[in-house]
Amino acid sequence: MTTTSNDPTVAGTEWRAALEHAAGCPACRTPGAVCSEGERLLRAHEEAARRARAGKDG
């Protein structure tokens, strides 16, 4: 779902995807465990949030 949009709603969509994954993923809910899908979704959210902030500044 990663995108290049500066639209702030994209960051919210990415965040929702990460939260929905984490809610049903035993590895994401276990402290110290590693989940590559959860990490990927979180990075996608972080990138979308950065792009949205950059769009507000420009």
HUGI-V643442 format. One record per helix or strand. SS is the DSSP state (a for helix, b for strand). FROM is the first residue (numbers start at 1). TO is the last residue. If there is no record, write none. Layout:
BEGIN
SS;FROM;TO / SS;FROM;TO
END
This chain:
BEGIN
a;8;24 / a;36;57
END
